[in-house]
Amino acid sequence: QVQLVESGGGLVQAGGSLRLSCVASSAFFSLSVMAWYRQAPGAQRELVARINARGDTTYLDSVKGRFTISRDNAKNTVYLQMNSLQPQDTALYYCNLNHWNTGISWGQGTQVTVAS
């Protein structure tokens, strides 16, 4: 069973930055598609950013130019650098791993709160 452990969330003022980290206990990490999702209260969970094994990335339109997803395969870690944070970025952020062998796995989530 794959375990994903997120960290780096917190409270920040609008315009500030945070970096989320997610460590995966998967032997297939380097071959996995990694992603960050978020869910605000009363809203559906949405895909924020995704990175595949080749390093190709996709982003939610509202975070393009502000957020950057990256991965360090030597550390089994995926990051989400979040700059110019806005109150509407407030949500519980989840790490996601997708690999054909292990299926889809989720972390427990890390809270990001942006104060105006």
ZIFEN-V868006 format. One line per field, one symbol per residue. phi: phi as a letter, one per 30 degrees, with the letter a starting at -180 (. if undefined). psi: psi as a letter, one per 20 degrees, with the letter a starting at -180 (. if undefined). A space follows every 10 residues. Layout:
phi=???
psi=???
This chain:
phi=.dcbbcajdl cbdejdbbbc bbcccbdced ccdcbccbbc eicddbdcab bcddjdbbbd edceiccbcb bbddchbcbb dcchdbeddd acccdbbbbe dcicbbddjb dcbcdd
psi=ppppoqrira pqqpiaqqoq qopplpijgi jqpqqprqoq pjrqpqpgqq pahijpqqqp hiipihqpqr qnhhjlpqqo porlqqhiip rpppqppoqh gibpqqaiqp pppoq.
